[in-house]
Amino acid sequence: MPTVTLEIWQFIIIIVIVLLITAIATFFITRKIFQNQLKKNPPINEAAIRAMMTQMGRTPSEKQVRAVMRSMDEANGTSLADNKKKNKKK
């Protein structure tokens, strides 16, 4: 049975290449999972805005809550209509 012999520099290059491929794959997989989680569970929703306004001593109207949500969606680059379409697809 033939034996495979590797020089030390060949072994080191193989290890480095494997580590690089693993790091790149891990980065993209983690990024995709994180983006999906943010889409499913946005950090701020209407209930959170109502709670914040109530804690500040204000009684929020629906119009005020919608205005804050709209401004946040515009800052994030999404619109309220896009969010409603996504929710209907689910």
PDB file with one MODEL, atoms N, CA, C and O in Angstrom:
MODEL        1
ATOM      1  N   MET A   1       0.845  -1.174   0.000  1.00  0.00           N
ATOM      2  CA  MET A   1       0.000   0.000   0.000  1.00  0.00           C
ATOM      3  C   MET A   1       0.897   1.248   0.000  1.00  0.00           C
ATOM      4  O   MET A   1       1.776   1.384   0.852  1.00  0.00           O
ATOM      5  N   PRO A   2       0.669   2.159  -0.965  1.00  0.00           N
ATOM      6  CA  PRO A   2       1.533   3.347  -1.032  1.00  0.00           C
ATOM      7  C   PRO A   2       1.224   4.333   0.094  1.00  0.00           C
ATOM      8  O   PRO A   2       0.071   4.490   0.495  1.00  0.00           O
ATOM      9  N   THR A   3       2.223   4.966   0.575  1.00  0.00           N
ATOM     10  CA  THR A   3       2.049   5.971   1.617  1.00  0.00           C
ATOM     11  C   THR A   3       2.175   7.358   1.006  1.00  0.00           C
ATOM     12  O   THR A   3       2.948   7.580   0.073  1.00  0.00           O
ATOM     13  N   VAL A   4       1.403   8.280   1.549  1.00  0.00           N
ATOM     14  CA  VAL A   4       1.433   9.658   1.075  1.00  0.00           C
ATOM     15  C   VAL A   4       2.303  10.455   2.027  1.00  0.00           C
ATOM     16  O   VAL A   4       2.100  10.434   3.241  1.00  0.00           O
ATOM     17  N   THR A   5       3.254  11.144   1.475  1.00  0.00           N
ATOM     18  CA  THR A   5       4.113  11.972   2.309  1.00  0.00           C
ATOM     19  C   THR A   5       3.916  13.430   1.905  1.00  0.00           C
ATOM     20  O   THR A   5       3.882  13.766   0.721  1.00  0.00           O
ATOM     21  N   LEU A   6       3.790  14.261   2.889  1.00  0.00           N
ATOM     22  CA  LEU A   6       3.636  15.699   2.672  1.00  0.00           C
ATOM     23  C   LEU A   6       4.788  16.426   3.339  1.00  0.00           C
ATOM     24  O   LEU A   6       5.231  16.075   4.432  1.00  0.00           O
ATOM     25  N   GLU A   7       5.243  17.421   2.664  1.00  0.00           N
ATOM     26  CA  GLU A   7       6.230  18.302   3.285  1.00  0.00           C
ATOM     27  C   GLU A   7       5.493  19.180   4.298  1.00  0.00           C
ATOM     28  O   GLU A   7       4.274  19.332   4.216  1.00  0.00           O
ATOM     29  N   ILE A   8       6.204  19.739   5.220  1.00  0.00           N
ATOM     30  CA  ILE A   8       5.582  20.578   6.255  1.00  0.00           C
ATOM     31  C   ILE A   8       4.917  21.813   5.643  1.00  0.00           C
ATOM     32  O   ILE A   8       3.856  22.231   6.104  1.00  0.00           O
ATOM     33  N   TRP A   9       5.528  22.398   4.612  1.00  0.00           N
ATOM     34  CA  TRP A   9       4.950  23.589   4.004  1.00  0.00           C
ATOM     35  C   TRP A   9       3.667  23.246   3.250  1.00  0.00           C
ATOM     36  O   TRP A   9       2.756  24.071   3.185  1.00  0.00           O
ATOM     37  N   GLN A  10       3.581  22.034   2.674  1.00  0.00           N
ATOM     38  CA  GLN A  10       2.350  21.619   2.004  1.00  0.00           C
ATOM     39  C   GLN A  10       1.224  21.434   3.014  1.00  0.00           C
ATOM     40  O   GLN A  10       0.080  21.813   2.765  1.00  0.00           O
ATOM     41  N   PHE A  11       1.560  20.855   4.137  1.00  0.00           N
ATOM     42  CA  PHE A  11       0.570  20.660   5.192  1.00  0.00           C
ATOM     43  C   PHE A  11       0.045  22.000   5.709  1.00  0.00           C
ATOM     44  O   PHE A  11      -1.158  22.164   5.911  1.00  0.00           O
ATOM     45  N   ILE A  12       0.943  22.945   5.919  1.00  0.00           N
ATOM     46  CA  ILE A  12       0.546  24.275   6.408  1.00  0.00           C
ATOM     47  C   ILE A  12      -0.344  24.977   5.389  1.00  0.00           C
ATOM     48  O   ILE A  12      -1.333  25.602   5.773  1.00  0.00           O
ATOM     49  N   ILE A  13      -0.023  24.891   4.119  1.00  0.00           N
ATOM     50  CA  ILE A  13      -0.847  25.533   3.081  1.00  0.00           C
ATOM     51  C   ILE A  13      -2.234  24.907   3.034  1.00  0.00           C
ATOM     52  O   ILE A  13      -3.226  25.622   2.892  1.00  0.00           O
ATOM     53  N   ILE A  14      -2.320  23.597   3.149  1.00  0.00           N
ATOM     54  CA  ILE A  14      -3.623  22.923   3.158  1.00  0.00           C
ATOM     55  C   ILE A  14      -4.450  23.386   4.350  1.00  0.00           C
ATOM     56  O   ILE A  14      -5.638  23.674   4.200  1.00  0.00           O
ATOM     57  N   ILE A  15      -3.847  23.460   5.517  1.00  0.00           N
ATOM     58  CA  ILE A  15      -4.559  23.907   6.724  1.00  0.00           C
ATOM     59  C   ILE A  15      -5.049  25.345   6.550  1.00  0.00           C
ATOM     60  O   ILE A  15      -6.193  25.645   6.891  1.00  0.00           O
ATOM     61  N   VAL A  16      -4.216  26.229   6.030  1.00  0.00           N
ATOM     62  CA  VAL A  16      -4.591  27.631   5.838  1.00  0.00           C
ATOM     63  C   VAL A  16      -5.760  27.741   4.847  1.00  0.00           C
ATOM     64  O   VAL A  16      -6.696  28.506   5.077  1.00  0.00           O
ATOM     65  N   ILE A  17      -5.706  26.988   3.760  1.00  0.00           N
ATOM     66  CA  ILE A  17      -6.780  27.026   2.762  1.00  0.00           C
ATOM     67  C   ILE A  17      -8.089  26.528   3.367  1.00  0.00           C
ATOM     68  O   ILE A  17      -9.140  27.129   3.143  1.00  0.00           O
ATOM     69  N   VAL A  18      -8.038  25.455   4.117  1.00  0.00           N
ATOM     70  CA  VAL A  18      -9.245  24.923   4.765  1.00  0.00           C
ATOM     71  C   VAL A  18      -9.807  25.941   5.748  1.00  0.00           C
ATOM     72  O   VAL A  18     -11.021  26.142   5.803  1.00  0.00           O
ATOM     73  N   LEU A  19      -8.947  26.581   6.521  1.00  0.00           N
ATOM     74  CA  LEU A  19      -9.414  27.588   7.481  1.00  0.00           C
ATOM     75  C   LEU A  19     -10.049  28.781   6.764  1.00  0.00           C
ATOM     76  O   LEU A  19     -11.076  29.289   7.216  1.00  0.00           O
ATOM     77  N   LEU A  20      -9.465  29.230   5.668  1.00  0.00           N
ATOM     78  CA  LEU A  20     -10.039  30.345   4.914  1.00  0.00           C
ATOM     79  C   LEU A  20     -11.404  29.990   4.335  1.00  0.00           C
ATOM     80  O   LEU A  20     -12.343  30.781   4.428  1.00  0.00           O
ATOM     81  N   ILE A  21     -11.518  28.825   3.746  1.00  0.00           N
ATOM     82  CA  ILE A  21     -12.802  28.402   3.177  1.00  0.00           C
ATOM     83  C   ILE A  21     -13.860  28.291   4.271  1.00  0.00           C
ATOM     84  O   ILE A  21     -15.003  28.703   4.076  1.00  0.00           O
ATOM     85  N   THR A  22     -13.483  27.740   5.415  1.00  0.00           N
ATOM     86  CA  THR A  22     -14.412  27.615   6.539  1.00  0.00           C
ATOM     87  C   THR A  22     -14.842  28.990   7.053  1.00  0.00           C
ATOM     88  O   THR A  22     -16.019  29.203   7.340  1.00  0.00           O
ATOM     89  N   ALA A  23     -13.900  29.914   7.169  1.00  0.00           N
ATOM     90  CA  ALA A  23     -14.226  31.257   7.658  1.00  0.00           C
ATOM     91  C   ALA A  23     -15.166  31.979   6.699  1.00  0.00           C
ATOM     92  O   ALA A  23     -16.117  32.627   7.136  1.00  0.00           O
ATOM     93  N   ILE A  24     -14.913  31.875   5.411  1.00  0.00           N
ATOM     94  CA  ILE A  24     -15.771  32.544   4.427  1.00  0.00           C
ATOM     95  C   ILE A  24     -17.168  31.940   4.429  1.00  0.00           C
ATOM     96  O   ILE A  24     -18.158  32.671   4.416  1.00  0.00           O
ATOM     97  N   ALA A  25     -17.259  30.617   4.445  1.00  0.00           N
ATOM     98  CA  ALA A  25     -18.563  29.953   4.469  1.00  0.00           C
ATOM     99  C   ALA A  25     -19.335  30.308   5.738  1.00  0.00           C
ATOM    100  O   ALA A  25     -20.537  30.568   5.684  1.00  0.00           O
ATOM    101  N   THR A  26     -18.653  30.319   6.867  1.00  0.00           N
ATOM    102  CA  THR A  26     -19.300  30.672   8.134  1.00  0.00           C
ATOM    103  C   THR A  26     -19.819  32.099   8.111  1.00  0.00           C
ATOM    104  O   THR A  26     -20.918  32.369   8.595  1.00  0.00           O
ATOM    105  N   PHE A  27     -19.038  33.011   7.551  1.00  0.00           N
ATOM    106  CA  PHE A  27     -19.469  34.407   7.463  1.00  0.00           C
ATOM    107  C   PHE A  27     -20.766  34.535   6.683  1.00  0.00           C
ATOM    108  O   PHE A  27     -21.709  35.173   7.150  1.00  0.00           O
ATOM    109  N   PHE A  28     -20.826  33.935   5.499  1.00  0.00           N
ATOM    110  CA  PHE A  28     -22.012  34.088   4.660  1.00  0.00           C
ATOM    111  C   PHE A  28     -23.225  33.363   5.242  1.00  0.00           C
ATOM    112  O   PHE A  28     -24.343  33.871   5.157  1.00  0.00           O
ATOM    113  N   ILE A  29     -23.022  32.204   5.821  1.00  0.00           N
ATOM    114  CA  ILE A  29     -24.137  31.481   6.437  1.00  0.00           C
ATOM    115  C   ILE A  29     -24.687  32.261   7.625  1.00  0.00           C
ATOM    116  O   ILE A  29     -25.902  32.399   7.764  1.00  0.00           O
ATOM    117  N   THR A  30     -23.812  32.769   8.480  1.00  0.00           N
ATOM    118  CA  THR A  30     -24.242  33.539   9.648  1.00  0.00           C
ATOM    119  C   THR A  30     -24.946  34.822   9.229  1.00  0.00           C
ATOM    120  O   THR A  30     -25.951  35.204   9.829  1.00  0.00           O
ATOM    121  N   ARG A  31     -24.424  35.487   8.204  1.00  0.00           N
ATOM    122  CA  ARG A  31     -25.036  36.718   7.705  1.00  0.00           C
ATOM    123  C   ARG A  31     -26.455  36.464   7.200  1.00  0.00           C
ATOM    124  O   ARG A  31     -27.364  37.242   7.487  1.00  0.00           O
ATOM    125  N   LYS A  32     -26.645  35.383   6.454  1.00  0.00           N
ATOM    126  CA  LYS A  32     -27.957  35.040   5.911  1.00  0.00           C
ATOM    127  C   LYS A  32     -28.937  34.737   7.039  1.00  0.00           C
ATOM    128  O   LYS A  32     -30.076  35.205   7.010  1.00  0.00           O
ATOM    129  N   ILE A  33     -28.510  33.965   8.023  1.00  0.00           N
ATOM    130  CA  ILE A  33     -29.366  33.635   9.165  1.00  0.00           C
ATOM    131  C   ILE A  33     -29.744  34.896   9.924  1.00  0.00           C
ATOM    132  O   ILE A  33     -30.904  35.060  10.305  1.00  0.00           O
ATOM    133  N   PHE A  34     -28.785  35.792  10.151  1.00  0.00           N
ATOM    134  CA  PHE A  34     -29.046  37.034  10.880  1.00  0.00           C
ATOM    135  C   PHE A  34     -30.042  37.918  10.131  1.00  0.00           C
ATOM    136  O   PHE A  34     -30.938  38.495  10.747  1.00  0.00           O
ATOM    137  N   GLN A  35     -29.896  38.029   8.813  1.00  0.00           N
ATOM    138  CA  GLN A  35     -30.825  38.837   8.024  1.00  0.00           C
ATOM    139  C   GLN A  35     -32.232  38.257   8.076  1.00  0.00           C
ATOM    140  O   GLN A  35     -33.204  39.004   8.188  1.00  0.00           O
ATOM    141  N   ASN A  36     -32.354  36.941   7.995  1.00  0.00           N
ATOM    142  CA  ASN A  36     -33.669  36.309   8.085  1.00  0.00           C
ATOM    143  C   ASN A  36     -34.306  36.550   9.448  1.00  0.00           C
ATOM    144  O   ASN A  36     -35.510  36.794   9.533  1.00  0.00           O
ATOM    145  N   GLN A  37     -33.516  36.485  10.508  1.00  0.00           N
ATOM    146  CA  GLN A  37     -34.046  36.730  11.844  1.00  0.00           C
ATOM    147  C   GLN A  37     -34.532  38.174  11.998  1.00  0.00           C
ATOM    148  O   GLN A  37     -35.566  38.418  12.620  1.00  0.00           O
ATOM    149  N   LEU A  38     -33.792  39.123  11.437  1.00  0.00           N
ATOM    150  CA  LEU A  38     -34.224  40.520  11.519  1.00  0.00           C
ATOM    151  C   LEU A  38     -35.496  40.764  10.731  1.00  0.00           C
ATOM    152  O   LEU A  38     -36.325  41.576  11.143  1.00  0.00           O
ATOM    153  N   LYS A  39     -35.673  40.081   9.605  1.00  0.00           N
ATOM    154  CA  LYS A  39     -36.910  40.234   8.840  1.00  0.00           C
ATOM    155  C   LYS A  39     -38.096  39.652   9.600  1.00  0.00           C
ATOM    156  O   LYS A  39     -39.177  40.243   9.613  1.00  0.00           O
ATOM    157  N   LYS A  40     -37.900  38.501  10.231  1.00  0.00           N
ATOM    158  CA  LYS A  40     -38.982  37.847  10.968  1.00  0.00           C
ATOM    159  C   LYS A  40     -39.294  38.571  12.273  1.00  0.00           C
ATOM    160  O   LYS A  40     -40.456  38.674  12.665  1.00  0.00           O
ATOM    161  N   ASN A  41     -38.273  39.066  12.938  1.00  0.00           N
ATOM    162  CA  ASN A  41     -38.431  39.705  14.253  1.00  0.00           C
ATOM    163  C   ASN A  41     -37.771  41.080  14.235  1.00  0.00           C
ATOM    164  O   ASN A  41     -36.651  41.233  14.722  1.00  0.00           O
ATOM    165  N   PRO A  42     -38.454  42.082  13.677  1.00  0.00           N
ATOM    166  CA  PRO A  42     -37.830  43.402  13.655  1.00  0.00           C
ATOM    167  C   PRO A  42     -37.607  43.919  15.072  1.00  0.00           C
ATOM    168  O   PRO A  42     -38.393  43.625  15.973  1.00  0.00           O
ATOM    169  N   PRO A  43     -36.541  44.684  15.270  1.00  0.00           N
ATOM    170  CA  PRO A  43     -36.214  45.136  16.622  1.00  0.00           C
ATOM    171  C   PRO A  43     -37.254  46.089  17.221  1.00  0.00           C
ATOM    172  O   PRO A  43     -37.426  46.129  18.440  1.00  0.00           O
ATOM    173  N   ILE A  44     -37.938  46.845  16.385  1.00  0.00           N
ATOM    174  CA  ILE A  44     -38.959  47.775  16.872  1.00  0.00           C
ATOM    175  C   ILE A  44     -40.251  47.512  16.103  1.00  0.00           C
ATOM    176  O   ILE A  44     -40.244  47.450  14.874  1.00  0.00           O
ATOM    177  N   ASN A  45     -41.350  47.358  16.823  1.00  0.00           N
ATOM    178  CA  ASN A  45     -42.646  47.207  16.175  1.00  0.00           C
ATOM    179  C   ASN A  45     -43.625  48.197  16.793  1.00  0.00           C
ATOM    180  O   ASN A  45     -43.253  48.981  17.666  1.00  0.00           O
ATOM    181  N   GLU A  46     -44.857  48.162  16.349  1.00  0.00           N
ATOM    182  CA  GLU A  46     -45.845  49.136  16.833  1.00  0.00           C
ATOM    183  C   GLU A  46     -46.081  49.023  18.334  1.00  0.00           C
ATOM    184  O   GLU A  46     -46.257  50.034  19.014  1.00  0.00           O
ATOM    185  N   ALA A  47     -46.085  47.810  18.847  1.00  0.00           N
ATOM    186  CA  ALA A  47     -46.293  47.627  20.291  1.00  0.00           C
ATOM    187  C   ALA A  47     -45.159  48.269  21.091  1.00  0.00           C
ATOM    188  O   ALA A  47     -45.403  48.865  22.140  1.00  0.00           O
ATOM    189  N   ALA A  48     -43.934  48.151  20.608  1.00  0.00           N
ATOM    190  CA  ALA A  48     -42.797  48.755  21.304  1.00  0.00           C
ATOM    191  C   ALA A  48     -42.885  50.281  21.263  1.00  0.00           C
ATOM    192  O   ALA A  48     -42.548  50.946  22.242  1.00  0.00           O
ATOM    193  N   ILE A  49     -43.332  50.835  20.142  1.00  0.00           N
ATOM    194  CA  ILE A  49     -43.479  52.297  20.037  1.00  0.00           C
ATOM    195  C   ILE A  49     -44.558  52.784  20.993  1.00  0.00           C
ATOM    196  O   ILE A  49     -44.386  53.803  21.663  1.00  0.00           O
ATOM    197  N   ARG A  50     -45.671  52.057  21.058  1.00  0.00           N
ATOM    198  CA  ARG A  50     -46.742  52.438  22.002  1.00  0.00           C
ATOM    199  C   ARG A  50     -46.226  52.398  23.442  1.00  0.00           C
ATOM    200  O   ARG A  50     -46.508  53.298  24.234  1.00  0.00           O
ATOM    201  N   ALA A  51     -45.472  51.352  23.774  1.00  0.00           N
ATOM    202  CA  ALA A  51     -44.943  51.217  25.140  1.00  0.00           C
ATOM    203  C   ALA A  51     -43.986  52.362  25.459  1.00  0.00           C
ATOM    204  O   ALA A  51     -44.022  52.904  26.564  1.00  0.00           O
ATOM    205  N   MET A  52     -43.132  52.738  24.507  1.00  0.00           N
ATOM    206  CA  MET A  52     -42.194  53.841  24.749  1.00  0.00           C
ATOM    207  C   MET A  52     -42.943  55.156  24.944  1.00  0.00           C
ATOM    208  O   MET A  52     -42.615  55.926  25.846  1.00  0.00           O
ATOM    209  N   MET A  53     -43.943  55.417  24.109  1.00  0.00           N
ATOM    210  CA  MET A  53     -44.700  56.664  24.252  1.00  0.00           C
ATOM    211  C   MET A  53     -45.460  56.690  25.575  1.00  0.00           C
ATOM    212  O   MET A  53     -45.551  57.734  26.221  1.00  0.00           O
ATOM    213  N   THR A  54     -46.003  55.546  25.974  1.00  0.00           N
ATOM    214  CA  THR A  54     -46.719  55.471  27.254  1.00  0.00           C
ATOM    215  C   THR A  54     -45.763  55.724  28.418  1.00  0.00           C
ATOM    216  O   THR A  54     -46.125  56.407  29.376  1.00  0.00           O
ATOM    217  N   GLN A  55     -44.547  55.180  28.344  1.00  0.00           N
ATOM    218  CA  GLN A  55     -43.564  55.397  29.407  1.00  0.00           C
ATOM    219  C   GLN A  55     -43.129  56.852  29.484  1.00  0.00           C
ATOM    220  O   GLN A  55     -42.734  57.334  30.545  1.00  0.00           O
ATOM    221  N   MET A  56     -43.202  57.551  28.351  1.00  0.00           N
ATOM    222  CA  MET A  56     -42.846  58.971  28.345  1.00  0.00           C
ATOM    223  C   MET A  56     -44.001  59.843  28.820  1.00  0.00           C
ATOM    224  O   MET A  56     -43.878  61.067  28.874  1.00  0.00           O
ATOM    225  N   GLY A  57     -45.124  59.214  29.164  1.00  0.00           N
ATOM    226  CA  GLY A  57     -46.254  59.968  29.686  1.00  0.00           C
ATOM    227  C   GLY A  57     -47.210  60.460  28.613  1.00  0.00           C
ATOM    228  O   GLY A  57     -48.034  61.335  28.881  1.00  0.00           O
ATOM    229  N   ARG A  58     -47.121  59.922  27.415  1.00  0.00           N
ATOM    230  CA  ARG A  58     -48.011  60.327  26.330  1.00  0.00           C
ATOM    231  C   ARG A  58     -48.970  59.189  26.025  1.00  0.00           C
ATOM    232  O   ARG A  58     -48.622  58.015  26.148  1.00  0.00           O
ATOM    233  N   THR A  59     -50.166  59.548  25.630  1.00  0.00           N
ATOM    234  CA  THR A  59     -51.110  58.552  25.156  1.00  0.00           C
ATOM    235  C   THR A  59     -51.035  58.580  23.635  1.00  0.00           C
ATOM    236  O   THR A  59     -51.545  59.509  23.009  1.00  0.00           O
ATOM    237  N   PRO A  60     -50.404  57.572  23.033  1.00  0.00           N
ATOM    238  CA  PRO A  60     -50.182  57.623  21.590  1.00  0.00           C
ATOM    239  C   PRO A  60     -51.456  57.337  20.806  1.00  0.00           C
ATOM    240  O   PRO A  60     -52.208  56.416  21.125  1.00  0.00           O
ATOM    241  N   SER A  61     -51.679  58.139  19.779  1.00  0.00           N
ATOM    242  CA  SER A  61     -52.775  57.849  18.862  1.00  0.00           C
ATOM    243  C   SER A  61     -52.254  56.924  17.769  1.00  0.00           C
ATOM    244  O   SER A  61     -51.046  56.773  17.583  1.00  0.00           O
ATOM    245  N   GLU A  62     -53.180  56.317  17.060  1.00  0.00           N
ATOM    246  CA  GLU A  62     -52.781  55.411  15.979  1.00  0.00           C
ATOM    247  C   GLU A  62     -52.008  56.164  14.905  1.00  0.00           C
ATOM    248  O   GLU A  62     -51.074  55.628  14.309  1.00  0.00           O
ATOM    249  N   LYS A  63     -52.403  57.409  14.664  1.00  0.00           N
ATOM    250  CA  LYS A  63     -51.732  58.225  13.655  1.00  0.00           C
ATOM    251  C   LYS A  63     -50.276  58.484  14.042  1.00  0.00           C
ATOM    252  O   LYS A  63     -49.389  58.420  13.191  1.00  0.00           O
ATOM    253  N   GLN A  64     -50.023  58.775  15.325  1.00  0.00           N
ATOM    254  CA  GLN A  64     -48.663  59.013  15.782  1.00  0.00           C
ATOM    255  C   GLN A  64     -47.811  57.755  15.671  1.00  0.00           C
ATOM    256  O   GLN A  64     -46.653  57.819  15.257  1.00  0.00           O
ATOM    257  N   VAL A  65     -48.383  56.612  16.039  1.00  0.00           N
ATOM    258  CA  VAL A  65     -47.646  55.349  15.964  1.00  0.00           C
ATOM    259  C   VAL A  65     -47.293  55.044  14.512  1.00  0.00           C
ATOM    260  O   VAL A  65     -46.164  54.655  14.211  1.00  0.00           O
ATOM    261  N   ARG A  66     -48.264  55.223  13.611  1.00  0.00           N
ATOM    262  CA  ARG A  66     -48.014  54.972  12.182  1.00  0.00           C
ATOM    263  C   ARG A  66     -46.952  55.927  11.638  1.00  0.00           C
ATOM    264  O   ARG A  66     -46.135  55.529  10.807  1.00  0.00           O
ATOM    265  N   ALA A  67     -46.952  57.175  12.094  1.00  0.00           N
ATOM    266  CA  ALA A  67     -45.962  58.146  11.629  1.00  0.00           C
ATOM    267  C   ALA A  67     -44.549  57.740  12.069  1.00  0.00           C
ATOM    268  O   ALA A  67     -43.597  57.854  11.296  1.00  0.00           O
ATOM    269  N   VAL A  68     -44.423  57.274  13.291  1.00  0.00           N
ATOM    270  CA  VAL A  68     -43.117  56.834  13.781  1.00  0.00           C
ATOM    271  C   VAL A  68     -42.663  55.588  13.017  1.00  0.00           C
ATOM    272  O   VAL A  68     -41.497  55.483  12.635  1.00  0.00           O
ATOM    273  N   MET A  69     -43.581  54.649  12.794  1.00  0.00           N
ATOM    274  CA  MET A  69     -43.238  53.437  12.030  1.00  0.00           C
ATOM    275  C   MET A  69     -42.827  53.797  10.606  1.00  0.00           C
ATOM    276  O   MET A  69     -41.867  53.240  10.073  1.00  0.00           O
ATOM    277  N   ARG A  70     -43.546  54.718   9.998  1.00  0.00           N
ATOM    278  CA  ARG A  70     -43.223  55.135   8.631  1.00  0.00           C
ATOM    279  C   ARG A  70     -41.830  55.761   8.575  1.00  0.00           C
ATOM    280  O   ARG A  70     -41.050  55.470   7.668  1.00  0.00           O
ATOM    281  N   SER A  71     -41.522  56.621   9.546  1.00  0.00           N
ATOM    282  CA  SER A  71     -40.207  57.262   9.544  1.00  0.00           C
ATOM    283  C   SER A  71     -39.093  56.241   9.767  1.00  0.00           C
ATOM    284  O   SER A  71     -38.014  56.368   9.189  1.00  0.00           O
ATOM    285  N   MET A  72     -39.343  55.237  10.594  1.00  0.00           N
ATOM    286  CA  MET A  72     -38.343  54.200  10.816  1.00  0.00           C
ATOM    287  C   MET A  72     -38.171  53.332   9.575  1.00  0.00           C
ATOM    288  O   MET A  72     -37.053  52.949   9.230  1.00  0.00           O
ATOM    289  N   ASP A  73     -39.280  53.021   8.905  1.00  0.00           N
ATOM    290  CA  ASP A  73     -39.193  52.229   7.679  1.00  0.00           C
ATOM    291  C   ASP A  73     -38.445  52.984   6.590  1.00  0.00           C
ATOM    292  O   ASP A  73     -37.667  52.393   5.841  1.00  0.00           O
ATOM    293  N   GLU A  74     -38.677  54.284   6.503  1.00  0.00           N
ATOM    294  CA  GLU A  74     -37.965  55.089   5.510  1.00  0.00           C
ATOM    295  C   GLU A  74     -36.468  55.126   5.816  1.00  0.00           C
ATOM    296  O   GLU A  74     -35.639  55.101   4.906  1.00  0.00           O
ATOM    297  N   ALA A  75     -36.136  55.186   7.089  1.00  0.00           N
ATOM    298  CA  ALA A  75     -34.728  55.197   7.479  1.00  0.00           C
ATOM    299  C   ALA A  75     -34.069  53.857   7.153  1.00  0.00           C
ATOM    300  O   ALA A  75     -32.882  53.808   6.830  1.00  0.00           O
ATOM    301  N   ASN A  76     -34.846  52.763   7.240  1.00  0.00           N
ATOM    302  CA  ASN A  76     -34.309  51.438   6.939  1.00  0.00           C
ATOM    303  C   ASN A  76     -34.385  51.096   5.463  1.00  0.00           C
ATOM    304  O   ASN A  76     -33.815  50.094   5.032  1.00  0.00           O
ATOM    305  N   GLY A  77     -35.078  51.910   4.684  1.00  0.00           N
ATOM    306  CA  GLY A  77     -35.184  51.654   3.257  1.00  0.00           C
ATOM    307  C   GLY A  77     -36.335  50.759   2.867  1.00  0.00           C
ATOM    308  O   GLY A  77     -36.390  50.298   1.727  1.00  0.00           O
ATOM    309  N   THR A  78     -37.258  50.498   3.778  1.00  0.00           N
ATOM    310  CA  THR A  78     -38.439  49.717   3.448  1.00  0.00           C
ATOM    311  C   THR A  78     -39.667  50.582   3.639  1.00  0.00           C
ATOM    312  O   THR A  78     -39.638  51.569   4.373  1.00  0.00           O
ATOM    313  N   SER A  79     -40.734  50.208   2.981  1.00  0.00           N
ATOM    314  CA  SER A  79     -41.958  50.986   3.125  1.00  0.00           C
ATOM    315  C   SER A  79     -43.016  50.162   3.834  1.00  0.00           C
ATOM    316  O   SER A  79     -42.900  48.939   3.920  1.00  0.00           O
ATOM    317  N   LEU A  80     -44.040  50.820   4.340  1.00  0.00           N
ATOM    318  CA  LEU A  80     -45.119  50.149   5.042  1.00  0.00           C
ATOM    319  C   LEU A  80     -45.868  49.231   4.089  1.00  0.00           C
ATOM    320  O   LEU A  80     -46.297  48.150   4.490  1.00  0.00           O
ATOM    321  N   ALA A  81     -46.033  49.641   2.836  1.00  0.00           N
ATOM    322  CA  ALA A  81     -46.711  48.813   1.847  1.00  0.00           C
ATOM    323  C   ALA A  81     -45.932  47.523   1.596  1.00  0.00           C
ATOM    324  O   ALA A  81     -46.533  46.460   1.440  1.00  0.00           O
ATOM    325  N   ASP A  82     -44.608  47.607   1.555  1.00  0.00           N
ATOM    326  CA  ASP A  82     -43.788  46.408   1.365  1.00  0.00           C
ATOM    327  C   ASP A  82     -43.973  45.444   2.524  1.00  0.00           C
ATOM    328  O   ASP A  82     -44.067  44.234   2.318  1.00  0.00           O
ATOM    329  N   ASN A  83     -44.027  45.973   3.747  1.00  0.00           N
ATOM    330  CA  ASN A  83     -44.200  45.120   4.926  1.00  0.00           C
ATOM    331  C   ASN A  83     -45.554  44.440   4.913  1.00  0.00           C
ATOM    332  O   ASN A  83     -45.656  43.274   5.294  1.00  0.00           O
ATOM    333  N   LYS A  84     -46.606  45.143   4.479  1.00  0.00           N
ATOM    334  CA  LYS A  84     -47.938  44.537   4.417  1.00  0.00           C
ATOM    335  C   LYS A  84     -47.969  43.428   3.374  1.00  0.00           C
ATOM    336  O   LYS A  84     -48.589  42.387   3.593  1.00  0.00           O
ATOM    337  N   LYS A  85     -47.297  43.644   2.232  1.00  0.00           N
ATOM    338  CA  LYS A  85     -47.245  42.613   1.203  1.00  0.00           C
ATOM    339  C   LYS A  85     -46.531  41.373   1.719  1.00  0.00           C
ATOM    340  O   LYS A  85     -46.962  40.250   1.458  1.00  0.00           O
ATOM    341  N   LYS A  86     -45.442  41.572   2.447  1.00  0.00           N
ATOM    342  CA  LYS A  86     -44.700  40.437   2.990  1.00  0.00           C
ATOM    343  C   LYS A  86     -45.541  39.665   4.006  1.00  0.00           C
ATOM    344  O   LYS A  86     -45.510  38.435   4.041  1.00  0.00           O
ATOM    345  N   ASN A  87     -46.297  40.401   4.837  1.00  0.00           N
ATOM    346  CA  ASN A  87     -47.119  39.756   5.847  1.00  0.00           C
ATOM    347  C   ASN A  87     -48.246  38.966   5.209  1.00  0.00           C
ATOM    348  O   ASN A  87     -48.622  37.916   5.728  1.00  0.00           O
ATOM    349  N   LYS A  88     -48.799  39.442   4.090  1.00  0.00           N
ATOM    350  CA  LYS A  88     -49.884  38.714   3.423  1.00  0.00           C
ATOM    351  C   LYS A  88     -49.379  37.425   2.798  1.00  0.00           C
ATOM    352  O   LYS A  88     -50.117  36.442   2.730  1.00  0.00           O
ATOM    353  N   LYS A  89     -48.130  37.413   2.338  1.00  0.00           N
ATOM    354  CA  LYS A  89     -47.560  36.226   1.716  1.00  0.00           C
ATOM    355  C   LYS A  89     -47.380  35.103   2.739  1.00  0.00           C
ATOM    356  O   LYS A  89     -47.440  33.925   2.387  1.00  0.00           O
ATOM    357  N   LYS A  90     -47.163  35.463   3.981  1.00  0.00           N
ATOM    358  CA  LYS A  90     -46.947  34.462   5.027  1.00  0.00           C
ATOM    359  C   LYS A  90     -48.241  33.796   5.304  1.00  0.00           C
ATOM    360  O   LYS A  90     -48.309  32.909   6.155  1.00  0.00           O
TER     361      LYS A  90
ENDMDL
END
